[in-house]
Amino acid sequence: MDQKLAQLSVLNQKDKGAAYLFLLSGIFTSQGNINIAHDVHALVDHLINQDAGIIAGRQVLSELIKSLTSSAILNSELRKIIVEDVLSIVQLRATSYEEQVNLLKFELADILENDEDWSGAARVLRSINLEASQRSDENKLRVYIRIVRLLLEEEDSVQAETYYNRATSLIHSTSDRETLLAYKLCQARISDYARKFLEAASRYHELSFVGEIDEDERRYMLSAAVTCAVLAPAGPNRSRILSSLYRDERTAELPTYNILSKMFLDHILRPVEVKEFEKTLKPHQLAKIALSANDRLSSSLEDGDFFEGASTRTGPTTVLDRAVMEHNVLASSRIYNNITFGGLGALLDLTPGAAETMARKMIEQGRLKGHIDQVDKLICFEAAREEDDAQGKAGGLGDVNQDTEDTGSLFTKRWDKQIRLTAAHVETLAQHLTENGLLCSEAVRM
């Protein structure tokens, strides 16, 4: 090969392109060429480093890429070695061979993705400078969506969201049905990883009806919709999603149908059922959650809470834990007119203070109807009217604030406002009594 390249180097510049192409063709057409990787390396190194000319170099590299993307080399590992080797050589003059470098990177990403090296494929695609190339917005969009999909396969939701936001800014540039469906699936998965489970469940369920998607994929999306609905914060909005899924005939065939039906029918969930469901969850759906300082303080055991068998848990530890506890609080409101802090704590396996904190948050956020008597340590549930119950199942209570973290600042501000109003009323009453001679000014000053 070195001898052939030396002969070609003395040719006129206009003849070099055809000669190099003929030599490249011979490398790939030779039967059983065991030195194909060495020959390709020698040819590309000569083109790039021996100043064979940019025009000839681009022609040969473009033809080489066509050969690599075709079935000329069946061994994927050998093709990967050649692509990586060629990239390492051409990368030194990437500004002169920008389009060829990008095509090589796309080919390498395809090989890595076929080998299920998701992070490697995403890393290669991220190294492509799409802004500098002459690619349309639609082509850039497809690349961004592909990067998001690969990063989500690797459970890297933080980086995935960055590229998802870039895709969102370009989504208007396409009307291609396949691209739009891929984007919507990324939307659902990003919401899932961000623990916006209500949003994710709705999008998964919507996609499960799309006929263009493979049947197995639609079944997976339906199952994902059920999982996200179960993990969502309890309340009327989740009831609406649960209602849609429960009435979908396809969910009866899913292994998660039992927990779906119990949640929809407001049955209390048992630990055994929760453990079975937990086995179907992905790592991000079992994420740990932390309690605020106020919650830890209000959930601690008091002197009267110590008895044999009393729980010492001060709150839920995972997303699933919280979802199940909140559901059981709602289910309890259907069974009891009222319940003590200790009774609810025993049901939820929490301290009485932690049970009261959970009920308080749900009442505050509009997800539970009732009031709390802190003197008698009693939670009183308000009986829902029939129309309210129907609205709950249809999500008719309107937008509900479902913040997961409560620092207690809202109640502090409300308490301060009540103090100011009370002080103002006392001042008005004192002035009225003084004006009518019922209270002497000296007594007011005292």
PyMOL commands that set and color helices and strands:
alter all, ss='L'
color gray80, all
select helices_A, chain A and resi 2-8+13-29+36-49+54-69+76-93+98-114+118-126+137-153+157-173+177-193+197-207+215-231+236-246+249-253+257-264+271-278+283-286+293-298+303-305+319-335+341-348+352-364+386-394+409-435+441-445
alter helices_A, ss='H'
color red, helices_A
select strands_A, chain A and resi 338-340+370-373+378-381
alter strands_A, ss='S'
color yellow, strands_A
deselect
rebuild
show_as cartoon
